[in-house]
Amino acid sequence: MRLNLIGPLQVITDDGREHAPNAPKIGRMLAVLALQPREAVPTTVLIQELWGQNPPRSAAKTLQTHVYHARRMFQEERVTAAGRNLLVARAPGYEFRVNDDEVDVSAFEQHLRQARWESRSGQLERAAHQVNRALALWRGPVLSGVPVGTVLAGRIARVEELRINALELRIEIESRLGRQRDLLPDLRALVEEFPLHEWFHGQLISALHQAGRRSEALQAYHALYGILQKELGLEPSADLRRLQAEILGSSAREESSGPLRLEAPETSRRHLSPVPSKRPRPTAVACFG
């Protein structure tokens, strides 16, 4: 079985059938549990997600009813092998007994961790493969179409930030492999999706410069300058101002030192807007095959 949280909420049975919980609260309960697989999630956390700060007196009993209906759904839909107990009571609450590869968010994080390790080890092709596998799991905004409470909202923000980390890592790996020119379409899409993310802009400007497209690189810089001035009253970072100067004087400098490279995202970035103000629609950059 598999529980997909990235995009619309889906329960995939062992034989490949798709099912979505009919009751929104059951879906939200399962999502909270699935984001902490094999851990006991306190009933207080589940109640907070489902009813907020002012739950009814019957909340604990109603939660038990939701657990009962979830178990019944697993059984009636033949989600997994008969006799496998997915949802168990464990103090101080409930535990969802699923493996990491049975929850898409957990699988995403596994691939991302592996990609980081491979990248640090200098195994760039393997790292690129792992980060692409992670991004291929992205079907759209986490739990799109599901009204969420405060617990899930915080955890969704974390997962969406990890997606940005994966996108940054992919760009860094591909750049180290000398594929900056191939990244241009994706970088253009990323600066549209994340207009206040300076590092994405910087990578686009740098890739255009290294491709010999100085006028487009300067246009991209001025576009970022206009966005930052309009939205925040700021100028681009010192790294980007130096890159602009490098482009303007590239003819003389490239002979002796080559074009300036921006630092890797793990060591230098000004990330002014981690996620768009609205939950984004799925885009072509969500997956890289």
N, C-alpha and C positions, 0 to 999 in steps of 0.2 A: 504494500500500500504506500501511498504518498500523500502528503498534505502540502498543497501549494498555497503559499501566502503572498508571493510576489506576483502581483496582478490580481485578478478576481480570485476569491477564495474557492479552492477546489479540493475535494477528496477523491483521489484516484484509487480504485480498488486493485487488488492483486492481479485481476484479469484485464485491467486497462479501462474499465468503465469510469466515467466522470460523474461525480455527485456533489451537489452543493447543499449544505444544511438549510432546511426551510426556515427555521427560526433564527433571526439575527443574533439573539443573545447566545444561542448555542454555538454559533460560528465564532463569536467574539471570545467566548470562554475557551474554545478549542485553540484559537489563535494564541491567547495568552499562554496556555499550557505548552503549545508546540514551540514557542519561542524560548522555553526553558525545558527541553526534553530531558526526561529521566531525573527531573528534580521535583521535589514537593513544593508546589506553589500554594502559599497560604490562602485559606478561604477569604481572608480580609482583602487580599489583592484582587481576587476574582470578583468579590462583591463591589469593590471600588470601581473596577472597570465597568461592571454591568449597571450599577445604580448611582455611581458618583459619591459625593460626600454626604448625601442624605438618603441612605437606603431605607426601604420599608422594614418593619419589624420582622416580616416573614422572609427576609432576604436569604438567610442561611437555609431555610427549608426549601425555598424556591430554587436555590442553587443546586440542592440535592436532586430536585426534580429535573433540572437541566442535565445534570450528569446522567441520570437514569435514561432520559430520552436520547442522549448522545450514545450511550452504550447500546441502546435498542437500535439506533440507526446503523451503528457499525455491524450489528448482528443481522438485521433485516437486509441490508444492502450487500452483505457478504464482502465487507471491505477487505478482510484478511482471513487467514486460516481460522477455522473453527477452534475454539478453545484458547485462542490468544487474547489475553485481557489487555487492551490498550489503555484503558482509563481506570486507574485504581485509586482508592482512598489511601492516603499516607499523610500522617500528621506532619505539619499543621493544616494540610489541605488535600490536594489531589496531584497525581503524577500522570503524565502522558508517556507511556513506555513505547517510544519509537526510536529508531536508530537515526543517526545524523543524515544518512542518505535517504531517509524517508520524509524529510522536511526540506523544502527547497532553500529556505534561508540558511539552515545548517550546512547544506551542501555548498551553497554560495560561499559561506565563510571558510569552509575547508579548502576549497579551491583557491581562495584569496590568500589564505595563510601559506599554502604550498607555493603559490606564485611568488610571494615575498621571499620565502626561503630560497627558492631556485634563483631568484634575481640576485640576492645577496651572495649566493655561491657562484655567480657568474655563468650559470646555465640559462642563458637568455632565451633560447628557443623553447626549452621546457617551461620556463616562466611564462612566456607568451601563450603557450598552449593552455596552461592552467588558468591564467587570467581571462582568456577568451571563453573557457568553459564556465567560469563564474558569471561572466556577463551574458552568456547565452541563456542563463536561467531567468533573466529579467524579462518578464512578460508585460510589465507596466508598473504603475505605482503600487506599493505594498498595500494589500487588502483594499484595492480600488472598489468602490461601490459599497463598502461596508462602513456604516457609521461607527466611529470608535470613541472610546472614552479616554481618560487621561493616561491610564496605564499603557494602552496600546499606542497612543499618540507618541509617547516618549520612546517606545521601542521601535516604532516605525521610523522616527527621526534618526535613530541610531543606524538602522539598516540602510536608509537612504544615504547617510553619510558614508557608509562602507561602500556603497556603489560609486560614489565620487572618488573614494580612495582607489577603487579598482580601475576606474577610468584614468586617473592620474598615473597609476602604475603601468597600465598598458601603454600609454603615451611615452612614458620614460623608457620602458623596455624597447619599444619599437624605434625610438630615437637612438638608443644605444646600439641597435642593430643596423643603423644607417638608413632607416626607412621613413625619414621625415616627410619626403614628398608624398608618399602613400597615405600619410596621416591627414593631409590637408582637408579632404572632404569631411572627415570626422571632426576635426578641430573647428571647422566653420559651423557645423551643427552644434557642437558643444558650447561655443560662445553665444549662440542664439538661445540655447536652453538654460545656460547659467551665465547671464550677462554680467554679474558682479564677481565672477570667479577670475581673478587677475591671472592666475597661473595658466589657465586655459588660453586666455588672450595672449599671454607671453609666448606660449608654445606655438600658437598660430603665427604670430609676428616673426618669431625666430625661424620657423619652417619656411615661410615665404622668403625671408631674407636669404636663407641658405640655398633656396631654389633659384636665386637670382632675380626674384620678383620684388625689387626694392620699393617701387611705387605702391604696390599692393600692401607690402609690409607697413609702410608709413600710413597708408589709409586705415589699416587695421589698428595701428597705434592711436590715430586721431579719433577713431570710432570709440575705443576704450576711454580715451581722455574725455570725450563728450558724455559718455554714460556716467563716469565717476563724478564729473562736475555736476551734472544734472541731478543725479540721485543722492549723492552724499557730500558734494562740495569738496571732494578730494582730488588730488593729482595721482597719477600712477606711481607705483612703488619706485624706489631708487634703482632696483634692478632693471625695470622696464625703461626708466629714463636713460640709463646707461646703454640699453639696447637700442633705443632710438638714436642716441649719439653715434653708436657703432654703425648703424645703417647709413646715417647721413655722411659719415666719414669712412665708409667701408673701402673705397677704392685704395686709399693710402694704407689702411691698417691691415687688410687681408694679406698683403704681401709679406708682412712680418709676423703677425700673430694669429691670423684667422679670425673668423667671426666670434663674437661673445656668445657663450652658452649660458643659459639660465641654470641655476642650481636645481637639483632634483627636488621634487615636491616634498620629500620627507624631511629636507633640511631647510628649505626656504620657500614660503608661499604666503601670500596675504589672501586669506579665504574669507571674503567679506559676506558672502551669502551662501551657506552650505547647501541649501536646497532652494528651489524657486519658491516664491511667495505662495503660489498655488500648487497643489499636487499635480505634477506634470502628466500630460498624456504620453503614452508609449511613443518613442521615437526610434528612428533608424539607428541611433547611436547606443541604444540600450543593449544591443547584442552585437558582438563582433565575431563573425564566423571564421 
